[in-house]
């Protein structure tokens, strides 16, 4: 029997969006394994979604709040996450915080950084919760220019080796 043809996978940049939830921490652990296996580097990304409030005097106009406090807090939480997950400095390329629509910012950041792979978590919402909350992960899969590995909250673990 002949060996199957090997794919020439070259992976240098892995984008890992995080909302600091347990599922996104699991996706980060997958990314750490991938980065170690392929000699790639990880960029962590958190997207702060702007709050939109109506003006009291102009009900049809909206005010978008660019809360610098939220961005600053997100940067500190990313640093803390790196310490908590014990990410080796050689694996970490960048820690980024963006302001905007999460799915758009994730896809745009992946394109800007020329990411080879996005590793993202899904919360697995179903029914009404999925309809009202939506699926950022699903929108990222549709918009991404590169492969996307979706990590589910309750899926089995796998080991590289």
C-alpha positions, 0 to 999 in steps of 0.5 A, a space after each residue: 500500500 502506498 502512502 497518501 500524498 502529504 499536503 504541503 501545509 505551511 502555517 505561520 500566522 494563527 488568529 485567535 479571536 477571544 471573548 474571554 469565555 471558557 469556549 474561547 479559552 479552549 480555542 486558545 489552547 488548541 491554537 497553542 498546540 497548533 502553533 507548537 506543532 507547525 512552528 506558527 505564531 498566535 495573534 490574540 484578538 478581542 473585539 469591543 462592540 460599540 454601544 449604540 444609544 439613541 439621542 434623546 432629542 433626535 430619536 432617529 439619530 444614534 450615538 456610537 460610544 467609543 469607550 476607551 475604558 472598555 478597550 483599556 480593560 480588554 487589553 489588560 484582560 488579554 495580558 492576563 489571559 496570556 499569563 494564565 494560559 502560560 503562552 510562551 513568548 515565542 508563540 505570541 505574535 500580537 495582542 490586539 483589541 479592535 472596536 467594531 462588529 466582531 465578525 467583520 473585525 475578525 475577518 478583516 484582521 485575518 486578512 490584514 495579518 495574512 493569517 493562515 488559520 483562524 481558530 475560533 470558539 462557538 458557544 453552541 447556542 440553539 433555538 431562540 438564543 441563537 436567533 437573538 444572539 446570532 453566531 459570530 463564528 458562523 459569520 466569520 466562516 462566511 467572510 474569512 479568506 483563510 481556513 477556520 477551525 471551529 472549536 465547540 465547547 463540548 467536543 472531544 479533545 485531541 492530541 498532536 503527536 
